[in-house]
């Protein structure tokens, strides 16, 4: 199995000429051409987890006979959210209502992931970096923020940094299942993000409209 960056990330050149890399997934990618991209090791998967020091929102939904109440929960009360609810809304403590905690997570890209992705993106042989959807989502959000900063600050270093993030995003994709039963993926069809579509217009890529 071919790999890059210290034998950490499996790569495969498909019969159609596309060279793809598995960034951080602990499972193989089987394509509808019977070609297989290898899995990352458990160590690599752990090393490429998104930063757990995420920022996000926690909210409790209380459903009392079809009438819903939404309550924001402070970060320091997440593990004791029921106590927080009953203290703030004692009238619900003895009611047989449905109640659950929703957590809306905005994961952060760690420096380790950033360094790896930027290095892989610079490799001319790599056409597609297959990543988990949460990573592409977090990277897309960071790209948007970097672009907004670059547009406000007249600094070449800041602009170059933003451009590097966008260039990497242009190579990042998630797989597109061709069969949910067999768990095979299209060999010539992948899923990008809305932000990657916008990034194309900030680069020298020519986009043809029908």
FENWOGI-V115148 format. One line per field, one symbol per residue. burial: 1 if it has 9 or more other ideal C-beta (glycine too) atoms within 8 Angstrom, else 0. Layout:
burial: ???
//
This chain:
burial: 001110011111010001111111100011110011111100011001011001000111111100000010100011001001110010010000101010000111100011011111100001011110001111111111011011000000011011111111111111111000000111100100101110110010000000
//
